[in-house]
Amino acid sequence: MSIIDKEHLRTNLDEVIWNIEQARITVSEHNIVKLVAVGKYTELENISTLYDLGQRAFGENQIQQLKERSTSLEALPLEWHMIGSLQKNKINNLIDLRPTLMHSLDSLALATELNKKLENKARKMNCLLQINAANEETKSGFSTDEALEMYQRIQESCPHIKLKGVMTIGAHSNDTKLIQKSFELTHSVYSKIKQEGTTYCSMGMSSDYELAIKCGSNLVRIGSTLFK
Ligand SMILES: *Cc1c(COP(=O)(O)O)cnc(C)c1O
């Protein structure tokens, strides 16, 4: 990790925004894609430089880092996204950080526990249901078969959780077809959710965000290629 020169970061950001734009218009001119910059591999300074360059939404995958960074930069009007697995003993910490969106609601047990703790604190949280579209053992999340039913169940039984859509991490593979399939399956779940306020289909990282957008993603989470 090192501090990156502002002009260098500007070039990286411009390139990512340009690529998003190219991919997005192949789908629809009306498809707006949100960029969440993932800071987990980089220094705090680079996050504030990216803010100077116009970026507002940032994501972290660990509560501790989310806490340190959002606290250090609390004077800036930033959005913070939680994108990593949440351990049950960290739920209260996350609630206190008031994230804009929590992408990684990956089990019914976590939803139940999160709802209970939100209720205790009289709070609500925007969340996405994490989908393990390629059924990988190394990943958490709901299978595409159960996702719709679970979405409905959480909606009905967890009133403090505001479900806003789905998130997936593309299949871990060199085979583009497999990655594409995991995005298509996730997008098909997303398009079947009939609910007002369902806003985000969060798919795509540095190595696969253009493909994800072509499969219907409207939120990409990008780290390494921004901070390279
Ligand atoms: C780290 C991470 C990203 C960003 O990954 P890059 O490949 O560096 O763009 C996106 N989503 C999640 C869930 C992550 O953990």
PDBQT file of the ligand as one rigid body, heavy atoms in Angstrom, charges set to zero:
ROOT
HETATM    1  C1  LIG A 301     -12.612  -6.674  -2.516  1.00  0.00    +0.000 C 
HETATM    2  C2  LIG A 301     -14.001  -6.743  -2.992  1.00  0.00    +0.000 A 
HETATM    3  C3  LIG A 301     -14.376  -6.072  -4.157  1.00  0.00    +0.000 A 
HETATM    4  C4  LIG A 301     -13.400  -5.307  -5.031  1.00  0.00    +0.000 C 
HETATM    5  O1  LIG A 301     -12.524  -6.208  -5.619  1.00  0.00    +0.000 OA
HETATM    6  P1  LIG A 301     -11.483  -5.778  -6.772  1.00  0.00    +0.000 P 
HETATM    7  O2  LIG A 301     -11.240  -7.021  -7.503  1.00  0.00    +0.000 OA
HETATM    8  O3  LIG A 301     -10.283  -5.250  -6.079  1.00  0.00    +0.000 OA
HETATM    9  O4  LIG A 301     -12.144  -4.745  -7.611  1.00  0.00    +0.000 OA
HETATM   10  C5  LIG A 301     -15.706  -6.136  -4.531  1.00  0.00    +0.000 A 
HETATM   11  N1  LIG A 301     -16.628  -6.829  -3.811  1.00  0.00    +0.000 NA
HETATM   12  C6  LIG A 301     -16.296  -7.491  -2.690  1.00  0.00    +0.000 A 
HETATM   13  C7  LIG A 301     -17.347  -8.234  -1.947  1.00  0.00    +0.000 C 
HETATM   14  C8  LIG A 301     -14.976  -7.468  -2.242  1.00  0.00    +0.000 A 
HETATM   15  O5  LIG A 301     -14.651  -8.145  -1.121  1.00  0.00    +0.000 OA
ENDROOT
TORSDOF 0
